[in-house]
Amino acid sequence: MVGTEETRLVVLRGNSASGKSSVAAGLRARFGRGLALVGQDNLRRIVLRERDRPGAANIGLIDLTARYALDAGFHVVVEGILYADHYGDMLAALRADHRGPTHAYYLDVPFEETLARNATKPQTGEYGEREMRDWYRERDLLPGGIETVVGADSSLTATVDRIMLESGLARLPASDR
């Protein structure tokens, strides 16, 4: 078992440029201290400089980091593309082991919209339409209907508000850490 009955675990998944990092940053800004962001891009691309593939080391590192933060009393947001076939088992085990409430969200944004959003990102020159098309998976939902699907018509503010309320983070005090 991991975390406490009071810790919250939020999983944000979706395609590249669907808004996951922006939503995670919005949750952190709204909540304050005591909310750990466990970003797939940071751990996979920056820390390990690893390709996304089944069984890759970053899967265990994401799991370990989330578990450590939950056990230390932090609320945790795990965010990334997190393909269901690569990360599904790890996310299911993390969810099953977490003592507190867990909420999962899938940001469902059409491919053309992800292209438009990517064009506004600082790292827009790092990859283009071809790579994004290769990465894109329509409605790559986890099994069991455990994710709330958030459509492209939900604004950033509305999405953050929704997750804050549904996860219970809106009712909890920020930490003085």
MIKOL-42732 format. One record per residue: residue in one letter; x, y, z of N, C-alpha, C, O, CB in turn. Coordinates in steps of 0.001 Angstrom, whole numbers. Glycine has a CB too. Layout:
BEGIN
{A, {X, Y, Z}, {X, Y, Z}, {X, Y, Z}, {X, Y, Z}, {X, Y, Z}}
...
This chain:
BEGIN
{M, {838, -1183, 0}, {0, 0, 0}, {882, 1244, 0}, {2002, 1237, 509}, {-953, -1, 1215}}
{V, {350, 2298, -578}, {1131, 3523, -741}, {278, 4743, -400}, {-937, 4742, -599}, {1677, 3633, -2184}}
{G, {930, 5778, 113}, {234, 7006, 466}, {-619, 6810, 1706}, {-438, 5853, 2460}, {-627, 7482, -693}}
{T, {-1554, 7733, 1905}, {-2479, 7659, 3030}, {-3898, 7829, 2506}, {-4102, 8063, 1315}, {-2149, 8737, 4107}}
{E, {-4864, 7714, 3387}, {-6245, 7926, 2966}, {-6490, 9379, 2569}, {-7469, 9681, 1886}, {-7203, 7521, 4080}}
{E, {-5604, 10276, 2996}, {-5754, 11696, 2678}, {-5065, 12103, 1375}, {-5441, 13107, 769}, {-5209, 12523, 3806}}
{T, {-4056, 11337, 935}, {-3336, 11744, -284}, {-4208, 11508, -1506}, {-4989, 10559, -1574}, {-1998, 10970, -424}}
{R, {-4045, 12407, -2465}, {-4775, 12316, -3730}, {-3790, 11977, -4838}, {-2681, 12508, -4888}, {-5530, 13645, -4045}}
{L, {-4214, 11082, -5727}, {-3446, 10732, -6920}, {-4295, 11093, -8125}, {-5432, 10643, -8263}, {-3048, 9209, -6935}}
{V, {-3721, 11915, -8996}, {-4400, 12311, -10228}, {-3521, 11876, -11389}, {-2329, 12180, -11419}, {-4681, 13860, -10269}}
{V, {-4112, 11162, -12349}, {-3408, 10738, -13556}, {-3995, 11511, -14723}, {-5202, 11476, -14963}, {-3523, 9186, -13783}}
{L, {-3118, 12218, -15455}, {-3519, 12990, -16643}, {-2868, 12368, -17857}, {-1642, 12329, -17959}, {-3122, 14497, -16513}}
{R, {-3682, 11881, -18779}, {-3163, 11261, -19990}, {-3779, 11922, -21216}, {-4830, 12558, -21138}, {-3445, 9747, -19993}}
{G, {-3106, 11759, -22343}, {-3614, 12279, -23606}, {-2473, 12380, -24597}, {-1309, 12175, -24251}, {-4295, 13652, -23411}}
{N, {-2815, 12694, -25815}, {-1816, 12802, -26867}, {-929, 14020, -26684}, {-1215, 14896, -25868}, {-2487, 12855, -28216}}
{S, {142, 14065, -27446}, {1046, 15202, -27441}, {257, 16471, -27742}, {-586, 16489, -28639}, {2190, 15005, -28467}}
{A, {534, 17529, -26989}, {-99, 18838, -27164}, {-1598, 18834, -26874}, {-2346, 19643, -27422}, {131, 19324, -28566}}
{S, {-2029, 17918, -26009}, {-3444, 17893, -25626}, {-3730, 18772, -24415}, {-4890, 19011, -24079}, {-3879, 16469, -25335}}
{G, {-2669, 19258, -23751}, {-2846, 20168, -22626}, {-2494, 19579, -21272}, {-2729, 20219, -20247}, {-4242, 20632, -22594}}
{K, {-1939, 18384, -21241}, {-1634, 17706, -19978}, {-717, 18524, -19078}, {-1014, 18716, -17899}, {-1000, 16364, -20255}}
{S, {383, 19000, -19620}, {1351, 19761, -18818}, {755, 21075, -18339}, {1028, 21508, -17220}, {2625, 20031, -19628}}
{S, {-46, 21706, -19164}, {-694, 22957, -18764}, {-1696, 22718, -17646}, {-1778, 23509, -16707}, {-1392, 23607, -19961}}
{V, {-2457, 21634, -17739}, {-3409, 21302, -16679}, {-2652, 20981, -15391}, {-3030, 21450, -14318}, {-4310, 20106, -17098}}
{A, {-1584, 20183, -15490}, {-790, 19843, -14305}, {-223, 21100, -13652}, {-264, 21241, -12429}, {353, 18880, -14679}}
{A, {303, 22005, -14459}, {843, 23263, -13926}, {-274, 24093, -13287}, {-60, 24736, -12259}, {1544, 24077, -15049}}
{G, {-1452, 24080, -13888}, {-2595, 24794, -13321}, {-3024, 24218, -11981}, {-3377, 24963, -11067}, {-3758, 24760, -14284}}
{L, {-2995, 22899, -11862}, {-3320, 22260, -10587}, {-2308, 22647, -9521}, {-2676, 22954, -8387}, {-3366, 20734, -10743}}
{R, {-1037, 22630, -9889}, {24, 22989, -8934}, {-135, 24445, -8522}, {-51, 24762, -7336}, {1435, 22748, -9548}}
{A, {-362, 25335, -9482}, {-507, 26760, -9165}, {-1706, 26990, -8249}, {-1637, 27799, -7324}, {-658, 27589, -10456}}
{R, {-2786, 26292, -8500}, {-4001, 26467, -7708}, {-3834, 25876, -6316}, {-4270, 26478, -5334}, {-5196, 25824, -8412}}
{F, {-3207, 24701, -6215}, {-3095, 24031, -4920}, {-1972, 24596, -4067}, {-2161, 24835, -2874}, {-2880, 22553, -5121}}
{G, {-812, 24810, -4660}, {346, 25290, -3906}, {1266, 24152, -3504}, {1298, 23103, -4147}, {-105, 26045, -2671}}
{R, {2012, 24376, -2431}, {2961, 23359, -1947}, {2218, 22103, -1510}, {1066, 22150, -1078}, {3806, 23912, -773}}
{G, {2921, 20973, -1640}, {2338, 19712, -1215}, {1768, 18895, -2359}, {1200, 17825, -2141}, {1271, 19967, -214}}
{L, {1917, 19394, -3579}, {1449, 18685, -4774}, {2657, 18397, -5652}, {3285, 19321, -6170}, {367, 19518, -5556}}
{A, {2982, 17132, -5821}, {4134, 16725, -6640}, {3697, 16457, -8068}, {2690, 15788, -8299}, {4814, 15471, -6049}}
{L, {4455, 16979, -9029}, {4213, 16706, -10442}, {5204, 15654, -10903}, {6416, 15854, -10827}, {4332, 18001, -11301}}
{V, {4689, 14541, -11379}, {5512, 13457, -11900}, {5250, 13410, -13404}, {4286, 12796, -13863}, {5186, 12066, -11194}}
{G, {6132, 14074, -14165}, {5952, 14203, -15600}, {6718, 13158, -16382}, {7927, 13000, -16217}, {6369, 15564, -16045}}
{Q, {6000, 12446, -17234}, {6622, 11438, -18083}, {7745, 12041, -18916}, {8829, 11464, -18991}, {5581, 10792, -18994}}
{D, {7510, 13185, -19540}, {8544, 13800, -20387}, {9810, 14076, -19603}, {10910, 13820, -20092}, {8029, 15098, -21005}}
{N, {9670, 14594, -18392}, {10849, 14898, -17598}, {11635, 13629, -17263}, {12849, 13575, -17457}, {10448, 15623, -16317}}
{L, {10949, 12630, -16770}, {11651, 11410, -16354}, {12168, 10610, -17544}, {13287, 10098, -17502}, {10730, 10537, -15513}}
{R, {11376, 10495, -18597}, {11785, 9694, -19760}, {12800, 10414, -20637}, {13845, 9860, -20977}, {10573, 9327, -20592}}
{R, {12482, 11657, -21000}, {13313, 12370, -21972}, {14502, 13080, -21339}, {15591, 13070, -21913}, {12477, 13371, -22715}}
{I, {14326, 13696, -20171}, {15383, 14492, -19548}, {16265, 13617, -18642}, {17479, 13549, -18832}, {14769, 15655, -18736}}
{V, {15649, 12957, -17667}, {16434, 12182, -16691}, {17098, 10977, -17352}, {18300, 10765, -17192}, {15537, 11715, -15528}}
{L, {16319, 10182, -18098}, {16870, 8944, -18663}, {17283, 9052, -20132}, {18065, 8232, -20614}, {15864, 7848, -18522}}
{R, {16773, 10038, -20835}, {16996, 10184, -22284}, {16717, 8866, -22998}, {17571, 8304, -23683}, {18446, 10651, -22573}}
{E, {15503, 8405, -22810}, {15092, 7080, -23255}, {13933, 7187, -24242}, {13108, 8096, -24145}, {14694, 6204, -22053}}
{R, {13877, 6268, -25177}, {12743, 6193, -26106}, {11550, 5561, -25395}, {11710, 4785, -24453}, {13116, 5377, -27384}}
{D, {10351, 5908, -25865}, {9138, 5346, -25281}, {8880, 3983, -25907}, {8580, 3885, -27097}, {7921, 6294, -25489}}
{R, {8997, 2940, -25104}, {8776, 1584, -25580}, {8283, 724, -24429}, {8500, 1068, -23268}, {10067, 994, -26194}}
{P, {7625, -384, -24727}, {7169, -1268, -23656}, {8346, -1739, -22802}, {9413, -2058, -23328}, {6420, -2478, -24240}}
{G, {8152, -1781, -21512}, {9174, -2284, -20606}, {10342, -1350, -20358}, {11317, -1754, -19724}, {9689, -3544, -21123}}
{A, {10279, -126, -20832}, {11382, 825, -20671}, {11540, 1210, -19196}, {10599, 1115, -18408}, {11143, 2090, -21537}}
{A, {12750, 1645, -18849}, {13080, 1972, -17462}, {12231, 3109, -16898}, {11967, 3140, -15696}, {14538, 2337, -17358}}
{N, {11799, 4043, -17748}, {11036, 5175, -17224}, {9710, 4757, -16604}, {9190, 5458, -15736}, {10783, 6173, -18322}}
{I, {9165, 3645, -17027}, {7887, 3184, -16470}, {8049, 2923, -14973}, {7234, 3372, -14167}, {7390, 1896, -17200}}
{G, {9097, 2201, -14611}, {9374, 1946, -13205}, {9752, 3202, -12442}, {9402, 3350, -11271}, {10470, 936, -13079}}
{L, {10477, 4120, -13111}, {10878, 5360, -12450}, {9670, 6253, -12165}, {9607, 6885, -11111}, {11896, 6113, -13310}}
{I, {8723, 6310, -13080}, {7489, 7068, -12851}, {6752, 6467, -11658}, {6316, 7190, -10762}, {6580, 7063, -14123}}
{D, {6617, 5155, -11650}, {5938, 4454, -10557}, {6638, 4720, -9231}, {5990, 5085, -8251}, {5885, 2941, -10834}}
{L, {7944, 4543, -9192}, {8724, 4730, -7971}, {8627, 6168, -7453}, {8474, 6391, -6252}, {10186, 4365, -8223}}
{T, {8716, 7137, -8366}, {8645, 8551, -7989}, {7277, 8894, -7413}, {7181, 9575, -6392}, {8944, 9445, -9200}}
{A, {6214, 8420, -8071}, {4864, 8683, -7570}, {4663, 8046, -6203}, {4111, 8676, -5301}, {3812, 8161, -8556}}
{R, {5100, 6816, -6045}, {4942, 6117, -4771}, {5724, 6822, -3656}, {5224, 6991, -2544}, {5406, 4655, -4903}}
{Y, {6944, 7225, -3968}, {7766, 7906, -2965}, {7087, 9192, -2496}, {6997, 9458, -1298}, {9166, 8219, -3534}}
{A, {6609, 9987, -3460}, {5959, 11254, -3108}, {4682, 11015, -2305}, {4427, 11726, -1333}, {5639, 12060, -4376}}
{L, {3873, 10022, -2695}, {2661, 9707, -1938}, {3008, 9273, -510}, {2370, 9705, 450}, {1854, 8601, -2650}}
{D, {4025, 8416, -382}, {4431, 7963, 953}, {4983, 9107, 1805}, {4923, 9052, 3033}, {5477, 6860, 835}}
{A, {5516, 10139, 1157}, {6024, 11311, 1881}, {4909, 12301, 2206}, {5165, 13358, 2782}, {7112, 12007, 1063}}
{G, {3673, 11961, 1837}, {2535, 12801, 2176}, {2140, 13818, 1126}, {1259, 14644, 1366}, {2817, 13502, 3417}}
{F, {2776, 13773, -36}, {2407, 14684, -1119}, {1189, 14136, -1867}, {1002, 12923, -1963}, {3598, 14888, -2094}}
{H, {373, 15037, -2388}, {-601, 14671, -3405}, {208, 14591, -4692}, {1199, 15307, -4836}, {-1819, 15715, -3506}}
{V, {-191, 13736, -5629}, {623, 13495, -6825}, {-216, 13611, -8083}, {-1330, 13093, -8161}, {1282, 12113, -6760}}
{V, {350, 14310, -9076}, {-191, 14336, -10428}, {823, 13651, -11322}, {1946, 14130, -11478}, {-493, 15801, -10912}}
{V, {427, 12528, -11911}, {1246, 11831, -12903}, {699, 12245, -14255}, {-481, 12044, -14540}, {1217, 10249, -12711}}
{E, {1561, 12830, -15096}, {1057, 13287, -16391}, {1988, 12892, -17522}, {3211, 12888, -17382}, {865, 14795, -16382}}
{G, {1365, 12558, -18658}, {2127, 12209, -19848}, {1234, 11545, -20878}, {56, 11289, -20628}, {3295, 11293, -19491}}
{I, {1811, 11271, -22039}, {1074, 10514, -23048}, {701, 9161, -22449}, {-446, 8727, -22559}, {1916, 10339, -24362}}
{L, {1658, 8501, -21822}, {1417, 7272, -21065}, {533, 6281, -21814}, {-551, 5928, -21349}, {784, 7605, -19735}}
{Y, {1004, 5837, -22977}, {245, 4884, -23790}, {-304, 3753, -22930}, {405, 3210, -22082}, {1123, 4313, -24912}}
{A, {-1557, 3403, -23148}, {-2217, 2368, -22351}, {-1465, 1043, -22406}, {-1338, 366, -21386}, {-3647, 2168, -22832}}
{D, {-966, 663, -23578}, {-301, -643, -23671}, {1093, -645, -23051}, {1599, -1718, -22721}, {-204, -1067, -25117}}
{H, {1725, 499, -22881}, {3044, 579, -22247}, {2932, 796, -20734}, {3677, 186, -19967}, {3864, 1712, -22877}}
{Y, {2016, 1650, -20305}, {1954, 2133, -18926}, {734, 1630, -18154}, {639, 1845, -16946}, {1959, 3632, -18921}}
{G, {-189, 972, -18827}, {-1448, 558, -18205}, {-1282, -309, -16976}, {-1943, -71, -15964}, {-2270, -171, -19193}}
{D, {-412, -1314, -17038}, {-227, -2202, -15891}, {347, -1441, -14695}, {-92, -1630, -13561}, {693, -3372, -16265}}
{M, {1334, -580, -14960}, {1932, 209, -13875}, {888, 1126, -13250}, {798, 1219, -12025}, {3129, 1039, -14396}}
{L, {102, 1802, -14079}, {-912, 2718, -13554}, {-1997, 1964, -12784}, {-2495, 2462, -11774}, {-1541, 3523, -14696}}
{A, {-2368, 775, -13249}, {-3370, -31, -12547}, {-2851, -451, -11170}, {-3589, -399, -10186}, {-3744, -1278, -13382}}
{A, {-1593, -865, -11101}, {-1010, -1276, -9821}, {-886, -90, -8877}, {-1155, -216, -7682}, {366, -1922, -10038}}
{L, {-481, 1064, -9408}, {-366, 2267, -8579}, {-1734, 2648, -8027}, {-1867, 2975, -6848}, {237, 3441, -9391}}
{R, {-2724, 2606, -8866}, {-4097, 2925, -8451}, {-4572, 1947, -7380}, {-5154, 2361, -6378}, {-5054, 2892, -9665}}
{A, {-4327, 659, -7585}, {-4768, -371, -6643}, {-4062, -229, -5294}, {-4658, -487, -4248}, {-4512, -1767, -7224}}
{D, {-2812, 174, -5320}, {-2019, 278, -4094}, {-2225, 1583, -3329}, {-1911, 1665, -2142}, {-570, 133, -4426}}
{H, {-2751, 2597, -4004}, {-2914, 3895, -3349}, {-4066, 3841, -2335}, {-5180, 3439, -2669}, {-3172, 5005, -4402}}
{R, {-3785, 4244, -1113}, {-4782, 4209, -37}, {-5853, 5294, -190}, {-6994, 5105, 233}, {-4093, 4362, 1310}}
{G, {-5491, 6406, -782}, {-6417, 7524, -908}, {-7150, 7510, -2243}, {-7008, 6571, -3025}, {-5676, 8833, -744}}
{P, {-7928, 8545, -2499}, {-8664, 8641, -3762}, {-7729, 8816, -4964}, {-6741, 9546, -4900}, {-9647, 9804, -3702}}
{T, {-8061, 8140, -6041}, {-7327, 8260, -7298}, {-8314, 8671, -8378}, {-9408, 8116, -8477}, {-6602, 6922, -7673}}
{H, {-7921, 9642, -9181}, {-8760, 10119, -10279}, {-7915, 10143, -11551}, {-6785, 10631, -11544}, {-9355, 11538, -9967}}
{A, {-8467, 9618, -12633}, {-7744, 9570, -13900}, {-8539, 10319, -14964}, {-9762, 10206, -15052}, {-7487, 8103, -14336}}
{Y, {-7806, 11088, -15771}, {-8418, 11905, -16822}, {-7679, 11688, -18127}, {-6452, 11589, -18161}, {-8411, 13404, -16439}}
{Y, {-8450, 11617, -19203}, {-7879, 11506, -20533}, {-8302, 12749, -21317}, {-9492, 12977, -21532}, {-8341, 10183, -21251}}
{L, {-7317, 13554, -21744}, {-7613, 14763, -22516}, {-7746, 14365, -23980}, {-6761, 14056, -24650}, {-6498, 15857, -22326}}
{D, {-8962, 14380, -24451}, {-9304, 13898, -25790}, {-9357, 15067, -26773}, {-10360, 15776, -26864}, {-10658, 13146, -25770}}
{V, {-8260, 15253, -27503}, {-8126, 16371, -28425}, {-7872, 15822, -29823}, {-6977, 14995, -29999}, {-6982, 17331, -27985}}
{P, {-8643, 16265, -30832}, {-8431, 15773, -32195}, {-7027, 16120, -32717}, {-6411, 17094, -32284}, {-9494, 16358, -33132}}
{F, {-6546, 15311, -33642}, {-5189, 15476, -34146}, {-4929, 16884, -34669}, {-3901, 17476, -34341}, {-4923, 14472, -35239}}
{E, {-5827, 17428, -35466}, {-5618, 18765, -36038}, {-5455, 19820, -34948}, {-4660, 20749, -35088}, {-6788, 19142, -36954}}
{E, {-6205, 19672, -33871}, {-6090, 20617, -32755}, {-4745, 20463, -32045}, {-4158, 21458, -31619}, {-7243, 20410, -31753}}
{T, {-4247, 19223, -31911}, {-2934, 19039, -31284}, {-1847, 19712, -32113}, {-899, 20272, -31562}, {-2619, 17538, -31111}}
{L, {-1984, 19658, -33443}, {-1014, 20344, -34314}, {-1045, 21847, -34071}, {2, 22483, -33949}, {-1306, 20043, -35801}}
{A, {-2236, 22408, -34003}, {-2365, 23848, -33771}, {-1793, 24238, -32410}, {-1115, 25258, -32289}, {-3838, 24276, -33865}}
{R, {-2059, 23443, -31406}, {-1543, 23731, -30066}, {-25, 23588, -30027}, {659, 24385, -29385}, {-2190, 22799, -29028}}
{N, {500, 22580, -30708}, {1948, 22371, -30725}, {2675, 23568, -31332}, {3784, 23901, -30915}, {2291, 21101, -31506}}
{A, {2060, 24203, -32301}, {2684, 25349, -32971}, {2900, 26519, -32016}, {3702, 27408, -32302}, {1827, 25799, -34148}}
{T, {2192, 26527, -30881}, {2329, 27623, -29913}, {3308, 27289, -28788}, {3581, 28136, -27937}, {971, 27964, -29321}}
{K, {3835, 26068, -28774}, {4716, 25635, -27683}, {6156, 26069, -27939}, {6573, 26156, -29094}, {4649, 24108, -27512}}
{P, {6920, 26342, -26887}, {8317, 26766, -27042}, {9183, 25739, -27780}, {10092, 26115, -28520}, {8918, 27038, -25680}}
{Q, {8905, 24445, -27583}, {9715, 23408, -28216}, {9155, 22977, -29568}, {9411, 21860, -30017}, {9819, 22207, -27302}}
{T, {8398, 23850, -30215}, {7744, 23500, -31478}, {8716, 23015, -32551}, {8321, 22230, -33414}, {6985, 24688, -31998}}
{G, {9964, 23456, -32525}, {10931, 23041, -33537}, {11558, 21683, -33285}, {12262, 21167, -34153}, {12003, 24052, -33635}}
{E, {11322, 21087, -32117}, {11931, 19805, -31784}, {11312, 18644, -32544}, {11983, 17642, -32791}, {11818, 19554, -30311}}
{Y, {10051, 18760, -32918}, {9362, 17715, -33671}, {8212, 18357, -34426}, {7753, 19447, -34083}, {8850, 16572, -32733}}
{G, {7759, 17666, -35452}, {6739, 18250, -36306}, {5551, 17330, -36521}, {5304, 16401, -35752}, {7334, 18614, -37626}}
{E, {4820, 17620, -37596}, {3578, 16900, -37887}, {3809, 15403, -38066}, {3009, 14595, -37595}, {2927, 17468, -39135}}
{R, {4886, 15029, -38736}, {5140, 13602, -38984}, {5294, 12839, -37667}, {4690, 11782, -37479}, {6406, 13422, -39851}}
{E, {6112, 13386, -36753}, {6311, 12721, -35467}, {5007, 12687, -34668}, {4656, 11671, -34067}, {7413, 13430, -34659}}
{M, {4309, 13802, -34673}, {3056, 13850, -33915}, {2033, 12861, -34467}, {1282, 12244, -33712}, {2475, 15267, -33936}}
{R, {2013, 12718, -35780}, {1097, 11746, -36393}, {1484, 10325, -35978}, {613, 9498, -35709}, {1112, 11879, -37944}}
{D, {2786, 10043, -35924}, {3255, 8719, -35491}, {2876, 8438, -34040}, {2561, 7299, -33694}, {4773, 8611, -35661}}
{W, {2904, 9466, -33184}, {2627, 9297, -31761}, {1140, 9244, -31454}, {728, 8653, -30456}, {3260, 10413, -30980}}
{Y, {330, 9862, -32312}, {-1084, 10065, -32020}, {-1842, 8737, -31973}, {-1727, 7903, -32871}, {-1709, 10989, -33065}}
{R, {-2612, 8565, -30912}, {-3493, 7404, -30761}, {-4857, 7925, -30337}, {-5013, 8512, -29267}, {-2924, 6366, -29715}}
{E, {-5829, 7699, -31191}, {-7169, 8183, -30897}, {-7779, 7406, -29729}, {-7848, 6177, -29757}, {-8062, 8069, -32140}}
{R, {-8220, 8134, -28705}, {-8911, 7567, -27543}, {-8195, 6334, -26978}, {-8781, 5257, -26870}, {-10340, 7199, -27922}}
{D, {-6956, 6506, -26631}, {-6123, 5433, -26064}, {-6437, 5265, -24578}, {-5586, 5483, -23716}, {-4605, 5740, -26268}}
{L, {-7675, 4874, -24303}, {-8156, 4815, -22927}, {-7667, 3568, -22193}, {-7460, 2513, -22792}, {-9668, 4857, -22910}}
{L, {-7490, 3719, -20892}, {-7161, 2583, -20049}, {-8386, 1679, -19940}, {-9516, 2162, -20018}, {-6682, 3050, -18645}}
{P, {-8178, 384, -19761}, {-9322, -518, -19642}, {-10127, -269, -18367}, {-9616, 264, -17382}, {-8847, -1960, -19674}}
{G, {-11382, -664, -18411}, {-12220, -592, -17219}, {-12985, 702, -17044}, {-13669, 875, -16035}, {-11391, -805, -16037}}
{G, {-12891, 1614, -17996}, {-13646, 2855, -17898}, {-13279, 3707, -16698}, {-14138, 4392, -16141}, {-15092, 2550, -17852}}
{I, {-12019, 3678, -16291}, {-11602, 4386, -15077}, {-11245, 5849, -15322}, {-11050, 6607, -14372}, {-10423, 3685, -14463}}
{E, {-11158, 6249, -16589}, {-10766, 7626, -16891}, {-11981, 8480, -17231}, {-12920, 8024, -17884}, {-9764, 7655, -18048}}
{T, {-11943, 9709, -16780}, {-12912, 10704, -17205}, {-12349, 11341, -18465}, {-11227, 11846, -18461}, {-13194, 11776, -16078}}
{V, {-13114, 11318, -19527}, {-12671, 11904, -20791}, {-13042, 13382, -20790}, {-14193, 13754, -20564}, {-13310, 11165, -22018}}
{V, {-12027, 14222, -21050}, {-12221, 15668, -21114}, {-11993, 16086, -22550}, {-10908, 15875, -23091}, {-11259, 16435, -20135}}
{G, {-12994, 16671, -23171}, {-12920, 17050, -24574}, {-12160, 18346, -24805}, {-11895, 19113, -23879}, {-14298, 17174, -25135}}
{A, {-11822, 18565, -26062}, {-11071, 19754, -26461}, {-11853, 21039, -26208}, {-11266, 22120, -26167}, {-10696, 19664, -27928}}
{D, {-13166, 20933, -26038}, {-13994, 22120, -25798}, {-13918, 22605, -24348}, {-14451, 23667, -24026}, {-15440, 21821, -26159}}
{S, {-13265, 21843, -23475}, {-13102, 22263, -22079}, {-11886, 23163, -21987}, {-10780, 22750, -22336}, {-12957, 21035, -21123}}
{S, {-12078, 24389, -21523}, {-10964, 25326, -21403}, {-9988, 24855, -20329}, {-10315, 23993, -19513}, {-11479, 26744, -21077}}
{L, {-8800, 25425, -20339}, {-7807, 25100, -19322}, {-8357, 25369, -17927}, {-8240, 24529, -17035}, {-6521, 25902, -19551}}
{T, {-8955, 26538, -17741}, {-9509, 26894, -16439}, {-10616, 25934, -16029}, {-10662, 25499, -14878}, {-10038, 28323, -16461}}
{A, {-11498, 25602, -16946}, {-12601, 24689, -16633}, {-12079, 23299, -16287}, {-12609, 22641, -15392}, {-13578, 24604, -17813}}
{T, {-11053, 22856, -16987}, {-10483, 21532, -16725}, {-9810, 21496, -15356}, {-9995, 20545, -14596}, {-9472, 21150, -17823}}
{V, {-9033, 22526, -15043}, {-8385, 22593, -13725}, {-9449, 22663, -12632}, {-9346, 21958, -11628}, {-7431, 23824, -13636}}
{D, {-10470, 23503, -12814}, {-11558, 23606, -11831}, {-12201, 22242, -11600}, {-12418, 21834, -10459}, {-12624, 24623, -12301}}
{R, {-12499, 21552, -12677}, {-13159, 20244, -12597}, {-12328, 19247, -11801}, {-12840, 18572, -10909}, {-13424, 19696, -13999}}
{I, {-11037, 19159, -12131}, {-10164, 18191, -11462}, {-9965, 18570, -9999}, {-9940, 17697, -9132}, {-8802, 18103, -12179}}
{M, {-9823, 19856, -9718}, {-9693, 20297, -8324}, {-10910, 19848, -7513}, {-10764, 19346, -6398}, {-9534, 21841, -8249}}
{L, {-12093, 20025, -8065}, {-13326, 19658, -7359}, {-13493, 18148, -7258}, {-13712, 17617, -6169}, {-14536, 20263, -8062}}
{E, {-13390, 17453, -8390}, {-13638, 16008, -8403}, {-12618, 15226, -7584}, {-12966, 14220, -6966}, {-13635, 15500, -9825}}
{S, {-11382, 15666, -7572}, {-10329, 14955, -6837}, {-10352, 15269, -5344}, {-9775, 14535, -4542}, {-8965, 15307, -7410}}
{G, {-11010, 16343, -4980}, {-11029, 16772, -3588}, {-9897, 17724, -3240}, {-9822, 18192, -2104}, {-10966, 15579, -2691}}
{L, {-9020, 18021, -4179}, {-7911, 18935, -3908}, {-8395, 20329, -3526}, {-7733, 21028, -2758}, {-7004, 19023, -5119}}
{A, {-9543, 20735, -4056}, {-10070, 22072, -3768}, {-10429, 22229, -2291}, {-10459, 23346, -1774}, {-11299, 22352, -4636}}
{R, {-10700, 21123, -1617}, {-11126, 21183, -216}, {-9977, 20987, 758}, {-10183, 21048, 1971}, {-12183, 20142, 45}}
{L, {-8782, 20754, 259}, {-7646, 20468, 1126}, {-6735, 21675, 1255}, {-6571, 22432, 298}, {-6863, 19278, 599}}
{P, {-6135, 21866, 2434}, {-5188, 22966, 2587}, {-3851, 22634, 1926}, {-3433, 21477, 1896}, {-4979, 23285, 4071}}
{A, {-3195, 23650, 1404}, {-1849, 23464, 862}, {-904, 23205, 2022}, {-1172, 23586, 3161}, {-1388, 24708, 28}}
{S, {191, 22556, 1715}, {1186, 22225, 2734}, {2116, 23417, 2956}, {2224, 24299, 2103}, {2000, 20969, 2323}}
{D, {2774, 23434, 4092}, {3759, 24480, 4348}, {5181, 23975, 4047}, {6160, 24581, 4481}, {3659, 24963, 5813}}
{R, {5284, 22891, 3320}, {6590, 22302, 2984}, {7473, 23323, 2328}, {8611, 23018, 1972}, {6429, 21090, 2068}}
